[in-house]
Amino acid sequence: MADIQDAYELLSPTLGTAAASTLFGVALLASGQNSTITGTLAGQIVMEGLVRIRPAPWLRRLVTRG
């Protein structure tokens, strides 16, 4: 089974240590953003469609980012 260390070790010989570290960091940040956006959109759909709560957009942004 592959893990995070294996991915870094695979990139290092090809790109070099500095580029592999940077690329790996950017990929982790992008993964986190994707996860956050998916969770936020799913929560919004559940609130609006299932629970029938429709807060003002400014209030929803405040709560989501807080």
All heavy atoms as TSV, in Angstrom:
chain	resi	resn	atom	element	x	y	z
A	1	MET	N	N	0.840	-1.182	0.000
A	1	MET	CA	C	0.000	0.000	0.000
A	1	MET	C	C	0.883	1.242	0.000
A	1	MET	O	O	1.850	1.347	0.745
A	1	MET	CB	C	-0.887	-0.023	1.248
A	1	MET	CG	C	-1.881	1.103	1.257
A	1	MET	SD	S	-3.146	0.818	2.509
A	1	MET	CE	C	-2.728	2.097	3.639
A	2	ALA	N	N	0.563	2.202	-0.839
A	2	ALA	CA	C	1.347	3.433	-0.956
A	2	ALA	C	C	0.881	4.450	0.076
A	2	ALA	O	O	-0.292	4.510	0.428
A	2	ALA	CB	C	1.202	3.999	-2.355
A	3	ASP	N	N	1.817	5.239	0.554
A	3	ASP	CA	C	1.456	6.310	1.486
A	3	ASP	C	C	2.116	7.613	1.038
A	3	ASP	O	O	2.725	7.681	-0.027
A	3	ASP	CB	C	1.815	5.948	2.930
A	3	ASP	CG	C	3.299	5.672	3.125
A	3	ASP	OD1	O	4.060	5.752	2.153
A	3	ASP	OD2	O	3.691	5.387	4.267
A	4	ILE	N	N	2.004	8.635	1.854
A	4	ILE	CA	C	2.498	9.964	1.484
A	4	ILE	C	C	4.011	9.951	1.269
A	4	ILE	O	O	4.511	10.579	0.334
A	4	ILE	CB	C	2.086	10.994	2.553
A	4	ILE	CG1	C	0.584	11.198	2.499
A	4	ILE	CG2	C	2.810	12.313	2.366
A	4	ILE	CD1	C	0.040	12.136	3.533
A	5	GLN	N	N	4.746	9.269	2.096
A	5	GLN	CA	C	6.197	9.218	1.956
A	5	GLN	C	C	6.597	8.599	0.624
A	5	GLN	O	O	7.552	9.043	-0.012
A	5	GLN	CB	C	6.814	8.431	3.117
A	5	GLN	CG	C	8.324	8.454	3.136
A	5	GLN	CD	C	8.914	9.835	3.368
A	5	GLN	OE1	O	8.298	10.685	3.999
A	5	GLN	NE2	N	10.091	10.064	2.835
A	6	ASP	N	N	5.867	7.587	0.170
A	6	ASP	CA	C	6.164	6.960	-1.121
A	6	ASP	C	C	5.976	7.946	-2.271
A	6	ASP	O	O	6.744	7.949	-3.226
A	6	ASP	CB	C	5.280	5.734	-1.334
A	6	ASP	CG	C	5.598	4.605	-0.372
A	6	ASP	OD1	O	6.730	4.558	0.140
A	6	ASP	OD2	O	4.696	3.773	-0.131
A	7	ALA	N	N	4.957	8.784	-2.191
A	7	ALA	CA	C	4.720	9.775	-3.250
A	7	ALA	C	C	5.880	10.761	-3.324
A	7	ALA	O	O	6.357	11.106	-4.411
A	7	ALA	CB	C	3.410	10.510	-2.986
A	8	TYR	N	N	6.368	11.208	-2.180
A	8	TYR	CA	C	7.493	12.138	-2.157
A	8	TYR	C	C	8.750	11.473	-2.717
A	8	TYR	O	O	9.477	12.067	-3.504
A	8	TYR	CB	C	7.741	12.643	-0.734
A	8	TYR	CG	C	8.951	13.514	-0.623
A	8	TYR	CD1	C	8.921	14.828	-1.089
A	8	TYR	CD2	C	10.132	13.036	-0.086
A	8	TYR	CE1	C	10.041	15.627	-1.013
A	8	TYR	CE2	C	11.251	13.827	0.000
A	8	TYR	CZ	C	11.200	15.122	-0.466
A	8	TYR	OH	O	12.306	15.914	-0.391
A	9	GLU	N	N	9.009	10.242	-2.307
A	9	GLU	CA	C	10.197	9.527	-2.785
A	9	GLU	C	C	10.130	9.254	-4.286
A	9	GLU	O	O	11.154	9.179	-4.950
A	9	GLU	CB	C	10.361	8.224	-2.012
A	9	GLU	CG	C	10.784	8.447	-0.571
A	9	GLU	CD	C	10.811	7.173	0.253
A	9	GLU	OE1	O	10.577	6.080	-0.319
A	9	GLU	OE2	O	11.074	7.281	1.458
A	10	LEU	N	N	8.935	9.129	-4.837
A	10	LEU	CA	C	8.775	8.930	-6.275
A	10	LEU	C	C	9.083	10.214	-7.047
A	10	LEU	O	O	9.681	10.182	-8.113
A	10	LEU	CB	C	7.346	8.465	-6.583
A	10	LEU	CG	C	7.014	8.202	-8.043
A	10	LEU	CD1	C	7.790	6.991	-8.544
A	10	LEU	CD2	C	5.524	7.983	-8.209
A	11	LEU	N	N	8.703	11.372	-6.480
A	11	LEU	CA	C	8.922	12.643	-7.160
A	11	LEU	C	C	10.353	13.164	-7.037
A	11	LEU	O	O	10.843	13.850	-7.925
A	11	LEU	CB	C	7.962	13.708	-6.599
A	11	LEU	CG	C	6.485	13.536	-6.907
A	11	LEU	CD1	C	5.677	14.563	-6.144
A	11	LEU	CD2	C	6.237	13.661	-8.395
A	12	SER	N	N	11.028	12.858	-5.946
A	12	SER	CA	C	12.354	13.423	-5.682
A	12	SER	C	C	13.389	13.142	-6.766
A	12	SER	O	O	14.065	14.069	-7.211
A	12	SER	CB	C	12.877	12.940	-4.330
A	12	SER	OG	O	12.113	13.486	-3.306
A	13	PRO	N	N	13.568	11.899	-7.219
A	13	PRO	CA	C	14.599	11.670	-8.241
A	13	PRO	C	C	14.283	12.353	-9.569
A	13	PRO	O	O	15.178	12.772	-10.294
A	13	PRO	CB	C	14.611	10.151	-8.431
A	13	PRO	CG	C	13.875	9.581	-7.290
A	13	PRO	CD	C	12.975	10.653	-6.774
A	14	THR	N	N	13.015	12.489	-9.888
A	14	THR	CA	C	12.629	13.073	-11.169
A	14	THR	C	C	12.748	14.594	-11.168
A	14	THR	O	O	13.285	15.182	-12.106
A	14	THR	CB	C	11.172	12.684	-11.501
A	14	THR	OG1	O	11.049	11.275	-11.427
A	14	THR	CG2	C	10.788	13.159	-12.885
A	15	LEU	N	N	12.262	15.231	-10.106
A	15	LEU	CA	C	12.184	16.689	-10.080
A	15	LEU	C	C	13.249	17.358	-9.221
A	15	LEU	O	O	13.433	18.564	-9.317
A	15	LEU	CB	C	10.804	17.120	-9.558
A	15	LEU	CG	C	9.596	16.639	-10.346
A	15	LEU	CD1	C	8.322	17.020	-9.623
A	15	LEU	CD2	C	9.614	17.223	-11.741
A	16	GLY	N	N	13.897	16.612	-8.383
A	16	GLY	CA	C	14.821	17.195	-7.427
A	16	GLY	C	C	14.090	17.453	-6.115
A	16	GLY	O	O	12.866	17.520	-6.066
A	17	THR	N	N	14.842	17.605	-5.055
A	17	THR	CA	C	14.250	17.714	-3.728
A	17	THR	C	C	13.411	18.972	-3.560
A	17	THR	O	O	12.298	18.925	-3.039
A	17	THR	CB	C	15.364	17.695	-2.665
A	17	THR	OG1	O	16.215	16.583	-2.910
A	17	THR	CG2	C	14.792	17.560	-1.286
A	18	ALA	N	N	13.917	20.114	-4.000
A	18	ALA	CA	C	13.194	21.381	-3.810
A	18	ALA	C	C	11.898	21.411	-4.614
A	18	ALA	O	O	10.838	21.778	-4.092
A	18	ALA	CB	C	14.081	22.555	-4.204
A	19	ALA	N	N	11.969	21.019	-5.875
A	19	ALA	CA	C	10.768	21.049	-6.717
A	19	ALA	C	C	9.745	20.017	-6.247
A	19	ALA	O	O	8.537	20.284	-6.256
A	19	ALA	CB	C	11.142	20.790	-8.176
A	20	ALA	N	N	10.226	18.859	-5.806
A	20	ALA	CA	C	9.309	17.825	-5.320
A	20	ALA	C	C	8.593	18.304	-4.063
A	20	ALA	O	O	7.394	18.101	-3.904
A	20	ALA	CB	C	10.060	16.536	-5.046
A	21	SER	N	N	9.327	18.971	-3.176
A	21	SER	CA	C	8.721	19.496	-1.947
A	21	SER	C	C	7.669	20.548	-2.271
A	21	SER	O	O	6.580	20.552	-1.698
A	21	SER	CB	C	9.787	20.104	-1.047
A	21	SER	OG	O	10.704	19.134	-0.636
A	22	THR	N	N	7.995	21.456	-3.183
A	22	THR	CA	C	7.059	22.516	-3.559
A	22	THR	C	C	5.817	21.935	-4.229
A	22	THR	O	O	4.690	22.298	-3.873
A	22	THR	CB	C	7.744	23.522	-4.507
A	22	THR	OG1	O	8.896	24.038	-3.849
A	22	THR	CG2	C	6.809	24.646	-4.883
A	23	LEU	N	N	6.006	21.051	-5.169
A	23	LEU	CA	C	4.878	20.437	-5.869
A	23	LEU	C	C	3.997	19.651	-4.903
A	23	LEU	O	O	2.768	19.716	-4.965
A	23	LEU	CB	C	5.376	19.520	-6.982
A	23	LEU	CG	C	4.305	18.803	-7.793
A	23	LEU	CD1	C	3.451	19.813	-8.548
A	23	LEU	CD2	C	4.937	17.828	-8.761
A	24	PHE	N	N	4.626	18.941	-3.993
A	24	PHE	CA	C	3.890	18.156	-3.018
A	24	PHE	C	C	3.079	19.069	-2.101
A	24	PHE	O	O	1.915	18.793	-1.793
A	24	PHE	CB	C	4.868	17.305	-2.218
A	24	PHE	CG	C	4.215	16.195	-1.480
A	24	PHE	CD1	C	3.633	15.143	-2.161
A	24	PHE	CD2	C	4.186	16.192	-0.101
A	24	PHE	CE1	C	3.035	14.105	-1.481
A	24	PHE	CE2	C	3.577	15.170	0.588
A	24	PHE	CZ	C	3.011	14.121	-0.107
A	25	GLY	N	N	3.672	20.184	-1.662
A	25	GLY	CA	C	2.959	21.141	-0.816
A	25	GLY	C	C	1.772	21.766	-1.525
A	25	GLY	O	O	0.683	21.900	-0.954
A	26	VAL	N	N	1.956	22.145	-2.777
A	26	VAL	CA	C	0.856	22.732	-3.560
A	26	VAL	C	C	-0.266	21.709	-3.746
A	26	VAL	O	O	-1.450	22.041	-3.647
A	26	VAL	CB	C	1.377	23.253	-4.921
A	26	VAL	CG1	C	0.242	23.616	-5.854
A	26	VAL	CG2	C	2.291	24.445	-4.706
A	27	ALA	N	N	0.102	20.461	-3.991
A	27	ALA	CA	C	-0.911	19.412	-4.157
A	27	ALA	C	C	-1.699	19.205	-2.864
A	27	ALA	O	O	-2.918	19.012	-2.895
A	27	ALA	CB	C	-0.251	18.115	-4.596
A	28	LEU	N	N	-1.028	19.260	-1.715
A	28	LEU	CA	C	-1.729	19.118	-0.441
A	28	LEU	C	C	-2.682	20.288	-0.186
A	28	LEU	O	O	-3.801	20.100	0.292
A	28	LEU	CB	C	-0.721	18.994	0.708
A	28	LEU	CG	C	-0.029	17.650	0.836
A	28	LEU	CD1	C	1.019	17.709	1.943
A	28	LEU	CD2	C	-1.016	16.545	1.118
A	29	LEU	N	N	-2.234	21.508	-0.507
A	29	LEU	CA	C	-3.110	22.671	-0.357
A	29	LEU	C	C	-4.330	22.575	-1.273
A	29	LEU	O	O	-5.453	22.867	-0.863
A	29	LEU	CB	C	-2.340	23.962	-0.648
A	29	LEU	CG	C	-1.376	24.400	0.438
A	29	LEU	CD1	C	-0.533	25.576	-0.054
A	29	LEU	CD2	C	-2.117	24.778	1.694
A	30	ALA	N	N	-4.116	22.165	-2.515
A	30	ALA	CA	C	-5.232	22.017	-3.456
A	30	ALA	C	C	-6.203	20.941	-2.972
A	30	ALA	O	O	-7.428	21.101	-3.079
A	30	ALA	CB	C	-4.703	21.662	-4.844
A	31	SER	N	N	-5.680	19.880	-2.414
A	31	SER	CA	C	-6.533	18.818	-1.888
A	31	SER	C	C	-7.385	19.335	-0.733
A	31	SER	O	O	-8.575	19.029	-0.638
A	31	SER	CB	C	-5.658	17.658	-1.418
A	31	SER	OG	O	-6.396	16.736	-0.681
A	32	GLY	N	N	-6.788	20.118	0.150
A	32	GLY	CA	C	-7.534	20.687	1.267
A	32	GLY	C	C	-8.617	21.641	0.804
A	32	GLY	O	O	-9.735	21.644	1.337
A	33	GLN	N	N	-8.304	22.465	-0.194
A	33	GLN	CA	C	-9.303	23.392	-0.729
A	33	GLN	C	C	-10.460	22.638	-1.361
A	33	GLN	O	O	-11.624	23.001	-1.179
A	33	GLN	CB	C	-8.659	24.329	-1.762
A	33	GLN	CG	C	-7.791	25.389	-1.162
A	33	GLN	CD	C	-8.583	26.335	-0.297
A	33	GLN	OE1	O	-9.639	26.825	-0.668
A	33	GLN	NE2	N	-8.079	26.600	0.888
A	34	ASN	N	N	-10.144	21.588	-2.097
A	34	ASN	CA	C	-11.186	20.781	-2.732
A	34	ASN	C	C	-12.106	20.166	-1.682
A	34	ASN	O	O	-13.333	20.179	-1.823
A	34	ASN	CB	C	-10.535	19.694	-3.579
A	34	ASN	CG	C	-11.546	18.912	-4.366
A	34	ASN	OD1	O	-12.635	19.398	-4.659
A	34	ASN	ND2	N	-11.199	17.700	-4.712
A	35	SER	N	N	-11.529	19.671	-0.630
A	35	SER	CA	C	-12.319	19.068	0.447
A	35	SER	C	C	-13.221	20.101	1.114
A	35	SER	O	O	-14.390	19.843	1.389
A	35	SER	CB	C	-11.370	18.450	1.471
A	35	SER	OG	O	-12.056	18.078	2.628
A	36	THR	N	N	-12.681	21.278	1.369
A	36	THR	CA	C	-13.445	22.341	2.021
A	36	THR	C	C	-14.603	22.809	1.148
A	36	THR	O	O	-15.731	22.982	1.630
A	36	THR	CB	C	-12.521	23.531	2.346
A	36	THR	OG1	O	-11.482	23.070	3.204
A	36	THR	CG2	C	-13.266	24.656	3.004
A	37	ILE	N	N	-14.345	23.010	-0.127
A	37	ILE	CA	C	-15.395	23.466	-1.040
A	37	ILE	C	C	-16.498	22.418	-1.159
A	37	ILE	O	O	-17.686	22.746	-1.131
A	37	ILE	CB	C	-14.792	23.801	-2.424
A	37	ILE	CG1	C	-13.941	25.068	-2.314
A	37	ILE	CG2	C	-15.875	23.976	-3.476
A	37	ILE	CD1	C	-13.090	25.346	-3.533
A	38	THR	N	N	-16.121	21.147	-1.256
A	38	THR	CA	C	-17.112	20.081	-1.349
A	38	THR	C	C	-17.984	20.027	-0.106
A	38	THR	O	O	-19.215	19.910	-0.196
A	38	THR	CB	C	-16.413	18.727	-1.565
A	38	THR	OG1	O	-15.631	18.795	-2.756
A	38	THR	CG2	C	-17.411	17.604	-1.672
A	39	GLY	N	N	-17.376	20.136	1.066
A	39	GLY	CA	C	-18.141	20.126	2.313
A	39	GLY	C	C	-19.069	21.318	2.436
A	39	GLY	O	O	-20.213	21.189	2.886
A	40	THR	N	N	-18.597	22.490	2.023
A	40	THR	CA	C	-19.420	23.697	2.091
A	40	THR	C	C	-20.621	23.595	1.157
A	40	THR	O	O	-21.746	23.914	1.545
A	40	THR	CB	C	-18.578	24.936	1.729
A	40	THR	OG1	O	-17.487	25.020	2.648
A	40	THR	CG2	C	-19.395	26.197	1.793
A	41	LEU	N	N	-20.394	23.149	-0.062
A	41	LEU	CA	C	-21.497	23.021	-1.014
A	41	LEU	C	C	-22.500	21.962	-0.568
A	41	LEU	O	O	-23.713	22.158	-0.693
A	41	LEU	CB	C	-20.966	22.689	-2.399
A	41	LEU	CG	C	-20.226	23.828	-3.102
A	41	LEU	CD1	C	-19.637	23.347	-4.425
A	41	LEU	CD2	C	-21.148	25.005	-3.333
A	42	ALA	N	N	-22.014	20.863	-0.032
A	42	ALA	CA	C	-22.922	19.822	0.447
A	42	ALA	C	C	-23.762	20.348	1.611
A	42	ALA	O	O	-24.971	20.104	1.679
A	42	ALA	CB	C	-22.132	18.596	0.885
A	43	GLY	N	N	-23.137	21.081	2.522
A	43	GLY	CA	C	-23.871	21.665	3.644
A	43	GLY	C	C	-24.921	22.652	3.183
A	43	GLY	O	O	-26.043	22.691	3.710
A	44	GLN	N	N	-24.584	23.453	2.185
A	44	GLN	CA	C	-25.541	24.426	1.657
A	44	GLN	C	C	-26.735	23.720	1.017
A	44	GLN	O	O	-27.886	24.113	1.231
A	44	GLN	CB	C	-24.862	25.322	0.628
A	44	GLN	CG	C	-25.780	26.360	0.033
A	44	GLN	CD	C	-25.071	27.224	-1.002
A	44	GLN	OE1	O	-23.861	27.199	-1.123
A	44	GLN	NE2	N	-25.841	27.986	-1.749
A	45	ILE	N	N	-26.485	22.673	0.273
A	45	ILE	CA	C	-27.573	21.942	-0.381
A	45	ILE	C	C	-28.477	21.291	0.653
A	45	ILE	O	O	-29.710	21.323	0.536
A	45	ILE	CB	C	-26.995	20.905	-1.369
A	45	ILE	CG1	C	-26.400	21.631	-2.567
A	45	ILE	CG2	C	-28.063	19.926	-1.813
A	45	ILE	CD1	C	-25.583	20.767	-3.480
A	46	VAL	N	N	-27.882	20.714	1.692
A	46	VAL	CA	C	-28.691	20.092	2.747
A	46	VAL	C	C	-29.526	21.142	3.460
A	46	VAL	O	O	-30.721	20.953	3.705
A	46	VAL	CB	C	-27.791	19.326	3.743
A	46	VAL	CG1	C	-28.554	18.943	4.992
A	46	VAL	CG2	C	-27.215	18.092	3.078
A	47	MET	N	N	-28.912	22.282	3.793
A	47	MET	CA	C	-29.652	23.330	4.499
A	47	MET	C	C	-30.804	23.870	3.664
A	47	MET	O	O	-31.911	24.046	4.158
A	47	MET	CB	C	-28.716	24.492	4.864
A	47	MET	CG	C	-27.952	24.263	6.123
A	47	MET	SD	S	-26.872	25.635	6.578
A	47	MET	CE	C	-27.782	27.074	6.182
A	48	GLU	N	N	-30.541	24.136	2.389
A	48	GLU	CA	C	-31.572	24.750	1.549
A	48	GLU	C	C	-32.630	23.752	1.105
A	48	GLU	O	O	-33.806	24.081	1.050
A	48	GLU	CB	C	-30.928	25.411	0.335
A	48	GLU	CG	C	-30.160	26.663	0.681
A	48	GLU	CD	C	-29.547	27.319	-0.536
A	48	GLU	OE1	O	-29.689	26.780	-1.655
A	48	GLU	OE2	O	-28.922	28.381	-0.366
A	49	GLY	N	N	-32.222	22.530	0.778
A	49	GLY	CA	C	-33.161	21.580	0.210
A	49	GLY	C	C	-33.867	20.706	1.220
A	49	GLY	O	O	-35.073	20.481	1.119
A	50	LEU	N	N	-33.150	20.234	2.196
A	50	LEU	CA	C	-33.720	19.272	3.130
A	50	LEU	C	C	-34.314	19.953	4.360
A	50	LEU	O	O	-35.444	19.677	4.742
A	50	LEU	CB	C	-32.633	18.278	3.551
A	50	LEU	CG	C	-33.070	17.111	4.424
A	50	LEU	CD1	C	-34.046	16.234	3.661
A	50	LEU	CD2	C	-31.855	16.294	4.835
A	51	VAL	N	N	-33.572	20.863	4.953
A	51	VAL	CA	C	-34.002	21.503	6.192
A	51	VAL	C	C	-34.821	22.772	5.914
A	51	VAL	O	O	-35.522	23.261	6.773
A	51	VAL	CB	C	-32.764	21.827	7.071
A	51	VAL	CG1	C	-33.156	22.394	8.406
A	51	VAL	CG2	C	-31.917	20.585	7.265
A	52	ARG	N	N	-34.735	23.275	4.697
A	52	ARG	CA	C	-35.450	24.478	4.261
A	52	ARG	C	C	-35.038	25.732	5.048
A	52	ARG	O	O	-35.868	26.549	5.414
A	52	ARG	CB	C	-36.954	24.285	4.352
A	52	ARG	CG	C	-37.475	23.091	3.615
A	52	ARG	CD	C	-38.376	23.524	2.472
A	52	ARG	NE	N	-39.049	22.344	1.906
A	52	ARG	CZ	C	-38.642	21.759	0.790
A	52	ARG	NH1	N	-37.616	22.205	0.162
A	52	ARG	NH2	N	-39.294	20.724	0.317
A	53	ILE	N	N	-33.743	25.839	5.323
A	53	ILE	CA	C	-33.198	27.047	5.948
A	53	ILE	C	C	-32.438	27.799	4.871
A	53	ILE	O	O	-31.553	27.255	4.224
A	53	ILE	CB	C	-32.248	26.682	7.110
A	53	ILE	CG1	C	-33.000	25.956	8.202
A	53	ILE	CG2	C	-31.578	27.934	7.663
A	53	ILE	CD1	C	-32.104	25.449	9.324
A	54	ARG	N	N	-32.773	29.059	4.667
A	54	ARG	CA	C	-32.109	29.871	3.660
A	54	ARG	C	C	-31.608	31.168	4.295
A	54	ARG	O	O	-32.274	32.196	4.230
A	54	ARG	CB	C	-33.067	30.184	2.519
A	54	ARG	CG	C	-33.363	28.974	1.670
A	54	ARG	CD	C	-34.136	29.353	0.411
A	54	ARG	NE	N	-34.235	28.219	-0.476
A	54	ARG	CZ	C	-35.206	27.329	-0.441
A	54	ARG	NH1	N	-36.166	27.434	0.439
A	54	ARG	NH2	N	-35.214	26.328	-1.290
A	55	PRO	N	N	-30.404	31.122	4.895
A	55	PRO	CA	C	-29.872	32.343	5.495
A	55	PRO	C	C	-29.415	33.320	4.419
A	55	PRO	O	O	-29.184	32.937	3.264
A	55	PRO	CB	C	-28.685	31.849	6.317
A	55	PRO	CG	C	-28.258	30.602	5.637
A	55	PRO	CD	C	-29.505	29.995	5.080
A	56	ALA	N	N	-29.277	34.571	4.808
A	56	ALA	CA	C	-28.758	35.584	3.881
A	56	ALA	C	C	-27.334	35.190	3.471
A	56	ALA	O	O	-26.590	34.609	4.269
A	56	ALA	CB	C	-28.743	36.942	4.561
A	57	PRO	N	N	-26.956	35.477	2.230
A	57	PRO	CA	C	-25.612	35.084	1.772
A	57	PRO	C	C	-24.483	35.613	2.666
A	57	PRO	O	O	-23.514	34.908	2.926
A	57	PRO	CB	C	-25.526	35.668	0.364
A	57	PRO	CG	C	-26.939	35.742	-0.098
A	57	PRO	CD	C	-27.741	36.049	1.127
A	58	TRP	N	N	-24.586	36.845	3.145
A	58	TRP	CA	C	-23.524	37.395	3.993
A	58	TRP	C	C	-23.419	36.631	5.315
A	58	TRP	O	O	-22.339	36.404	5.818
A	58	TRP	CB	C	-23.733	38.887	4.256
A	58	TRP	CG	C	-24.963	39.199	5.059
A	58	TRP	CD1	C	-26.212	39.476	4.588
A	58	TRP	CD2	C	-25.066	39.219	6.482
A	58	TRP	NE1	N	-27.079	39.660	5.619
A	58	TRP	CE2	C	-26.408	39.521	6.802
A	58	TRP	CE3	C	-24.171	39.006	7.524
A	58	TRP	CZ2	C	-26.858	39.616	8.114
A	58	TRP	CZ3	C	-24.625	39.112	8.826
A	58	TRP	CH2	C	-25.954	39.410	9.104
A	59	LEU	N	N	-24.573	36.188	5.863
A	59	LEU	CA	C	-24.559	35.438	7.097
A	59	LEU	C	C	-23.971	34.041	6.889
A	59	LEU	O	O	-23.176	33.550	7.687
A	59	LEU	CB	C	-25.974	35.327	7.677
A	59	LEU	CG	C	-26.125	34.537	8.968
A	59	LEU	CD1	C	-25.320	35.181	10.088
A	59	LEU	CD2	C	-27.595	34.450	9.347
A	60	ARG	N	N	-24.322	33.419	5.774
A	60	ARG	CA	C	-23.784	32.093	5.462
A	60	ARG	C	C	-22.267	32.150	5.302
A	60	ARG	O	O	-21.547	31.309	5.800
A	60	ARG	CB	C	-24.446	31.551	4.193
A	60	ARG	CG	C	-24.005	30.134	3.860
A	60	ARG	CD	C	-24.712	29.568	2.657
A	60	ARG	NE	N	-24.440	30.342	1.460
A	60	ARG	CZ	C	-25.384	30.863	0.666
A	60	ARG	NH1	N	-26.659	30.665	0.933
A	60	ARG	NH2	N	-25.045	31.553	-0.384
A	61	ARG	N	N	-21.763	33.188	4.620
A	61	ARG	CA	C	-20.310	33.341	4.450
A	61	ARG	C	C	-19.609	33.579	5.782
A	61	ARG	O	O	-18.535	33.051	6.031
A	61	ARG	CB	C	-20.008	34.486	3.491
A	61	ARG	CG	C	-20.347	34.164	2.069
A	61	ARG	CD	C	-19.932	35.279	1.122
A	61	ARG	NE	N	-20.648	35.152	-0.112
A	61	ARG	CZ	C	-21.610	35.957	-0.531
A	61	ARG	NH1	N	-21.947	37.001	0.190
A	61	ARG	NH2	N	-22.228	35.747	-1.660
A	62	LEU	N	N	-20.225	34.384	6.624
A	62	LEU	CA	C	-19.654	34.674	7.938
A	62	LEU	C	C	-19.539	33.410	8.780
A	62	LEU	O	O	-18.493	33.137	9.372
A	62	LEU	CB	C	-20.509	35.718	8.656
A	62	LEU	CG	C	-20.042	36.135	10.037
A	62	LEU	CD1	C	-18.747	36.929	9.927
A	62	LEU	CD2	C	-21.111	36.967	10.724
A	63	VAL	N	N	-20.580	32.610	8.800
A	63	VAL	CA	C	-20.588	31.377	9.588
A	63	VAL	C	C	-19.614	30.360	8.993
A	63	VAL	O	O	-18.858	29.693	9.702
A	63	VAL	CB	C	-22.012	30.788	9.681
A	63	VAL	CG1	C	-21.992	29.395	10.270
A	63	VAL	CG2	C	-22.891	31.712	10.496
A	64	THR	N	N	-19.599	30.245	7.669
A	64	THR	CA	C	-18.731	29.272	7.011
A	64	THR	C	C	-17.257	29.607	7.234
A	64	THR	O	O	-16.449	28.729	7.509
A	64	THR	CB	C	-18.997	29.231	5.492
A	64	THR	OG1	O	-20.373	28.878	5.287
A	64	THR	CG2	C	-18.119	28.220	4.800
A	65	ARG	N	N	-16.894	30.869	7.130
A	65	ARG	CA	C	-15.489	31.259	7.273
A	65	ARG	C	C	-15.071	31.423	8.723
A	65	ARG	O	O	-13.886	31.513	9.013
A	65	ARG	CB	C	-15.241	32.532	6.495
A	65	ARG	CG	C	-15.372	32.278	5.024
A	65	ARG	CD	C	-15.067	33.479	4.182
A	65	ARG	NE	N	-15.164	33.129	2.794
A	65	ARG	CZ	C	-15.903	33.757	1.914
A	65	ARG	NH1	N	-16.622	34.794	2.283
A	65	ARG	NH2	N	-15.952	33.355	0.675
A	66	GLY	N	N	-16.059	31.486	9.622
A	66	GLY	CA	C	-15.740	31.645	11.046
A	66	GLY	C	C	-15.436	30.347	11.637
A	66	GLY	O	O	-14.556	29.929	12.251
